[in-house]
Amino acid sequence: MPSPSYPHPLVAREGWPFLAASVAAAVAVGVFVGWGWSAPLWVWTLFVLQFFRDPARPIPGSARDVLSPADGRIVAIQKTRDPYVDREALKISVFMNVFNVHSNRSPVDGEVKGRWYHAGSFLNAALDKASLENERNAVWLRTPQGQDVTSVQVAGLIARRILCYVKEGDRLARGQRYGFIRFGSRVDVYLPPASQPKVTIGDKVSASATILAELP
């Protein structure tokens, strides 16, 4: 299934100021000092461009299929307790490095029933304890079938800014963009405990294009 309407450019709007500043600095050094001296700044500009890329993606599967909310690598699949909705859950965690797309997308169709922000530390996001100790923002979604899914943006060692654009009462479609995390980080997804994982530890996943699990 193709991606639904995608009302933002292929370079995420969160990156426009950084990209403009990088280009301006490279041009200024090239004009006033020399183009050879500006080479490192052009390399940095290319890094900024790739970091803030935000391509459209296909939306596979059916409404029961939980999509990856982020690009990255699977670092955790475990039964645990969802600390936000206070229930037993299956947690699947995606670690993003600085070379991944950092736009975050809804794993399911659903209504936002709650949202919580917690200040915290900036540990390496690949560590499991980062889920409960790092700065994080949780979004609780309830699907049309009454299933609860919690998607948690977690800041990392370098990340210093979590952006979330939804509030309680909003409705999200599978694969719809809802937030962004600047620089390395992770996203945890808490699912009903009977959900069936479709990925394994170490798998590389793509936001909205990879199916993480199937809801019961």
Phi, psi and omega in degrees: 000132180289161177296144174293178182312140188236087192277035175213156186293168179291341170258119185304140181299334178297338183265352184304312180299321180293318181293318179297318180295320180295315179295317180299318180294318180296317180293318181298316179294319179298318182287315189265340182242317182146142184293331177297321179291339182275353184306314179300326180290326176291325175297317177297321179299319177296322177297314179300318181298315181288328181293320184265011176296149186211070188289153171293148183227153174290155178246098186273168170075198183243183183297338179280346182275126180271123181271152175295132178278354185205159169283152174148212185231139179287123181243350179205136170220109187202151171280132183202190177252132175285111184285352184264318180257357177056068180205160172291145186205163167260121179256131173237128185243137179244122178264129179253129172263180187291350180263358178273160169291134186250011172286135181254139187229152184294131179284338184217166166285135178177168176263138177286113180265343180189158178213134182225134175248136177230124171290156181186199182277183178228061177285167173304122186293345178286343180281140183296326182292346176298333181301327185247350183249337183276166171301137185204159178224121183252138176238121180263120180247141172242123183285165177300338179272001177088012178274140178262132178226130178245125179248123188240117173278127183238125177292158182242200183296322182258329183301139178224009182210114173259128179244130179223132189247014180242161179222168180304133181100341177291154176245136180240146173259154178306128178086357180287135181291130180228353181189182183204144174235125181278119176074180195309139186190194177209164172230130175256138176240123177257123186240163172307141187298337180275003178297147182257115179297143176244008179229167177231165179303133179095346179297143172270135184232159178237137182303128178068344181264343181251133175274121180277319187199169174244130178289150180290000000 
